[in-house]
Amino acid sequence: MTVVFLAFLHVLPLLLTTNGFHPTTTITKTTKAIHARKVIIERGIITSNDKQRRFPFLFSTAAAVESSEETTASTIEAPSIPLSWDDLTNKLEKEDDDTKTSLVTLYRDTNGWCPFCERIWLLLRAKGIPYDEQLVPLQNKPDWYKALVPTTLVPAILIHEDNNNSDDTEKKNERRIVWESLDIMKALDESFPSTPRMVLDDNEEYNDAVEMNDRLTKAGFQYIYASAGPNNNITLTEEDLEERKQNFMNAINELDVSLGKVERKDDDDSFFRLGSQFTGIDAIMIPTLERWRYQLPLTRNIDILEDRPHLKHWFEAMESYGPYRNRVAGDAYSWTATNSMFLRYFGGGEDKPEVQDAIQRTDTIANQLTQSFSNMDDKAFGLSSDTTAAIVMEAATKLITNHEAILKDCTSDENETKSQKDITRASSDTNIDIALRYAASILMDLSSDENITTATAISTVITNNIEDELMISIDKGNSENVSRAMRTIAARTCTPRDMSAPAAIIFRGVLSIIADKLDGIN
Ligand SMILES: N[C@@H](CCC(=O)N[C@@H](CS)C(=O)NCC(=O)O)C(=O)O
């Protein structure tokens, strides 16, 4: 409530001083609010109904107060522009109708970086099995997890007891724990026979593709980690390294050629490893290839897509595949921004000049990528009209349910900062909270606007409508710090850890547009 009222206090002085309206002692909180809204409209800050239609939720509290002015004036709280976290949370709860009972618990790493977890995460979604998640911090694995899983590694799954007594062909599941990604993949097929089978190990093409992937992974690891990590092999000569690189390139070429044959065989538009159907081999392949695609240009100056049109086409198919794209996929920015951390851990020694160079190059490129956050590009993640609302809602939900942690993170001091130290944090300031509530309100509004079906439309609507409403909410003198906070949060948002890649584009986009506008105020 304090926050709500503070927000209102920030709004009011600006309106009063510029419009010659002076509150008297008799004016109630409610009539102040209604008056404030009228003044906003009269001043031309909100000139058209269109703006209110665009962001009805942002103004819904003021409208509610206005309509009940005569009867309940003394009982209604002053509205804030934008809404309070409590109001936003209530609104979210009304929208939340996810009632599916989970049949499986997935144990995966907190950061969403474990490639073996990614396989299972993707398969659960591809098979449409309702699941819940338990995140396991790998640096500090909890005792309960070590007691539950003999290897103590992630991923693992718990198959819940299935109480379905119908004559369904679905095998009656016993409550059991399964670990090791390849075993989990098989267990999911066995326990949920009515879902698409994914491990086609009686199919020659599938087995060949798995073997080819094993060769590729081995060649890749022998080259990429040849001079890094605990297996640091200092006896490797330049020639040895070059040979390993060639083996790796040959293995990627082999994959590209093989994909080309599949492509010619099938004229279907979707194009997975074995043809038009997504199968287990796609889930096995994508986690490693995704990392290589984004990290090797930074660390080894290798672009795995260059001159490999079929591999490129396979990535495109994966990126348009909902179960992958809408939650599991990482994005170029996240892989770039986290790459310096990977280099510090696995790069072979932070003191080596080539590792230092790679870290610096990585940070520079990550920073360049942040410059384009406010241009939300539809093609970047293939938003479609039927998924846009859900994706915008995901971004809103993440912001609303995590706002305290987000606020703390973007204003953390140097000693608390554990990662992305090159990104400047903001100073603590209530205006940051206002701007975040503002962003959340906009996202909630956009998620229910049926006319908005593309990221470009979202970008245009926000850019064209945001400025005036923002100016009445934020203390002008603090705009620089608030802008820094918005950019810090956007740059700290990592997929798939914090939200899906499509939601992150919207989330980072809204924050960056707000930051651009705030920078324009000065
Ligand atoms: N062969 C296992 C490998 C799993 C694995 O290595 N998981 C890593 C994360 S990527 C892990 O749990 N590391 C924690 C540790 O080593 O303690 C599988 O396929 O599931």
The ligand as an ORCA input file, in Angstrom:
! r2SCAN-3c Opt
* xyz 0 1
  N      24.889    -39.082    -18.554
  C      24.079    -38.174    -17.809
  C      24.846    -36.874    -17.673
  C      24.165    -35.893    -16.742
  C      25.097    -34.786    -16.298
  O      26.313    -34.817    -16.534
  N      24.536    -33.772    -15.648
  C      25.321    -32.701    -15.134
  C      24.739    -31.351    -15.543
  S      24.946    -31.014    -17.251
  C      25.294    -32.712    -13.600
  O      24.344    -33.139    -12.990
  N      26.351    -32.184    -12.989
  C      26.425    -32.057    -11.558
  C      27.587    -32.800    -10.988
  O      28.449    -33.245    -11.737
  O      27.630    -32.915     -9.759
  C      22.742    -38.004    -18.521
  O      22.690    -38.232    -19.739
  O      21.729    -37.690    -17.874
*
